C-alpha cells in the first residue's frame, strides 16, 4: 500500500507551492514562496506519497478568529485517489473555530459549497498593458517604505478582515516589490504594491478612495516596467474597479469566487480595487 503523509512544509518545501501554482496557470509572484510563508509558518502543508510531494494546501491563521485557505493543489497524476480530501481536512483542522475564506476556482466551487462555504463576490483577473492615463491632479505618490508603517497597517486593516502586520511589513519591504501610497490634501487616499511574476507583474493590494486615485497608482506602477503586462484580481462587487479595468484596456483572463464559511467580513469593499493575492486573501 502506498504511504501518504501530510506534514507542515519546510522553508525549502515552499518552492513547491509556487511551482505548482505556475503549472496551474495562476501566474504567482516570483517572491511569493517565502513572503507568503511569513504570514503563518505553520499553515502550509505538503502531502507526500512514499516520500514524494504530490499535494499542497495552505491554511493561514490571522488573529484569533479568521483564516484563509489556498494553494489547494493535487498533482495531476494523483487526482481522484483521495489525497486531496486528506489535505483539505488537515487545512480545516488547522483553522477550526474560525471564519474561513478562500478564492475558489470555477470547477471546485460546488464542492466548496457542500463543505459549508458561500460565495460573496467573484474576483476577476484582468491583465494587459494599461492604456493612456497618468497621475491625477493634486495627487502625490510616495514610496510606501517612506510612510510610517503604522499608518499603512491601519489603512490595510480597513480592507482586510484581520490584522496582518508581520506579513504586510515584508510585502511592502521586499527588494523586488514596489509600493506606492497616494496622498491628496494631506490624507492617505490609496495604496498599492506591485511584484514581479512569472508573466509580467502582479498588482495587489490596490486600495483607493476613488477611481482616479486607483488609476494613478496603476499607471505609475506599470510605468516602472514599460510595455510589460500587469495583472490584478478585481472584486466584481466594486463596480468602479471593474470600470477602471475596462478603461485601462485590461482583459478578463480568469475568475474565482471569494467564499466564506461564516459571516461576510466588514471591510471597505468600495475602496478595495484589487486583492493582495488570491492565495492568502
N, C-alpha and C positions, 0 to 999 in steps of 0.2 A: 504494500500500500504506500502511495506517495505520502511524504510527511510535509504538512503545511503548518507554518508558524507565523503569527502576527507579532511584530516587535516594533518598539519605538525606533525610528530611523536615527542613524548616526549622522554626524555632520557630513561625512563623506557620502553617505547614502542619499543625502538631499539632492544630489545631482540627478538621481533617477526621476524625481518628481518633474523637473523641468524638461528633461529629455523626453519623457513620455508625454508630457503636455505638448511638446513640439510635434511629436508623432501624431497626436490627435488633431493637429492644426490649430491649436489655441494661441500660437504666437507669444510665448512667455517672454518676459523681460530677461535680458542676459544676466542681470544681477539678482534675479528673484530668489534663487535657492536659499542662500544664506540670510538674506534680508527677511524673507517670509518666515524662516525658521526662528528668527528672533522674537516673533510675536508670541510663540508658545513652544519652546524646545521639546516639550513632552507631547506635543499634539500632532506629530507627524508619524505615520505608521507605514511600514512596508510588510507585505505578505511574501513569505519565502517558501517556495516549493522545492523540497530536497536541497535547501540552502541557496536556491537561486531566486532573486527578487522577481516577482511576477505581478504584483498588485500594490496599489498605494491608496492612501486616503489621508486627509488632514482634518483635524478636529481641534480648532484653536479656541481656547478659553479666553474670554475677555471679561474682566471684572468678576463679579460674583454670580451673575445670572444670565450672561449672554455667551453664545458660542457660534462658530461658523464652520461649516463643513465644505471641503473642497478636494481637488485632486483625486476624485473617486474614479480610479482607472484600474482595469484589469487588462493585462496584455492580451492581444487577440487570440493567442494560442491556448489560453486557459479559460476563456469566457464560456459561460454556460455550465461550469463544473462546480459551482457553489462557493468558490473562493471569494467572489465579490461580496456576497452577503455576509461572510465572516468578517471582512474588512469593515463593512457597514456597522455591524454590531459592535466591533471594537471602538469605532469612532463615536457612536451614540452612547456607549457606556462611559466614555471619557467626558462626554458632555451632559451626562444625566442630570436632570433637575433644572436645566437651563432652557431658555428660549433659543432655539437653534435656527440659524439662517443658512441658506445655500443659494447658489445660482445653478439651476438645473437645465441641462441641455434638453432639447425638444424630445428626443427619444426616451428619456428617463423620467419625464415629468409625471406621467401617470403612476409610475412606481413610487415616486416621492409622495404623491397624494395618498396612496394607500398606506404609506408609512406615517401619515399624520401631518404632512406639510401642506400649506395652501399658498397659492400664488397671490402676490400683491402688486407686482408690475413685471414688465419684461425689460431686460437690458438688451439693447440693440447695438451691436458693434458697428461703428462707422469708421471707414478707413479711406485714405487717399491723401493727396497733396492739397492743403487748403487753398482756396482761390481768393484772390484780392485781399482787401482789408488792411488793417494796421491797428495801432493803438488809439483808442477813443480819446477825444479831447478831455483834458483835465484829469487823466488817469496816469499815475506814476507806477511803474513796475519795479519792484525791489527784489534783489536776491533773497530767497526765503531764508537762507542761512544767516542773513543780517538782521532778521526780525526776531525780537525776543521770543524764545521758544514757547514760553507760557502763553503768549498771545496766540500763536498758531495752534497750540494744543487745545486751547479753549474754543477756538474757531472750528477746528476739526470735530470737536465734540457736538457741535450743532447739527452735523450731518451724519454722524456715525453713532450707532446705538450704545457704545460703551467707551470708556477711557482706553487709549492705546498709545500712551506716551513713549514707551520704550521702542515700539515698532516705528512710530512716526518720526522719532529722532533719527533713526537710521535711514528711513526712507528719504528724509529731507537731506541728510548729510552725506549720503554716499557720493563718492567722487564722480561716478558716471551719470548721476541724476542732476537734472536742472530743475530748481524750484523757484517759483515766482509768486510774490504777493502783490496784489493790486490795491493801491491806495487812492482814494478820491476824497477831497475835502477833509483830509486828515484822518479818515476812517478806513479800516481794513474792509475792502469790498469784494475781495476774491483771492483765491489761492489755487495753484496748480503745480503738479510735478510731472516731468517728462523723463522717461528712461529708455535706453536703447533696447530693442527687442530683436528677435530672430529676423523679422522683416520690419525695417524702418524703426519707428519708436512708438511707445505707448504713452498716452497722457492720462494720468489718474493719480490722485483725485483732480477734479475740476469743480471748484466751488465758485459761485459768483452771485452777486446781488441782482444782476441784470444781464441781458443778452449781450450788450455792448462790452461789459466787463469780461464776460466769458470769451467773446470773440477776440478781445485784446490779448488775453492770456494765450489763447491757441495760436494766434498769428505770431506773437513774439517767440513762443517756444518752437513752433515749426520753422521759424526763420533761423534758428540756430543750426538746423540741418537742411539747407535749401534743396528743394526738389525731392527730398525723401518723404515717403508716406508716414502719416501718423494714424493711430487707431485709438478710439475712445469707446468705452462701454456706457451707453446713454440710457437712463431710465425713461421708458416711454411715458411715464406719468408726468414728466417735465416737458410740457409742450414747447416751451421756449428753447430748450436744448435741442429738441427734435427739429425745430425750425432752423436753428443755427446750423446744424449739420447739413441741412439742405442748402442753405445759403453759402456754406463753405464748399459745396460741391463734393462732400464726402458720401460714399456709397455704403448702404447697409450690407454687411457681409456675413453676419452671424447673429444668433439671438439665443438667450437663455432666460429662464424665469427666476426672478427673485422670490423665494418662498420662505415661510417661517412656520415653526410648529406652534408658536404662541401668538400673542398679540403683535400687531404691526408696530415696530418701534416708533417713538415720537421724534422724528427727525425733520429737518427743514428740506423737504423734497423740492420746494420751489427754487432753492439755491444749489441743489445737487445736480450739476450738469453732466458729470461722469463719475463713475465709481472708481475707487482706488485700484482694485483688482478683483475680478470675479472669483479668484481663488480664496481670498481672505476677507472680502466684503468692502 
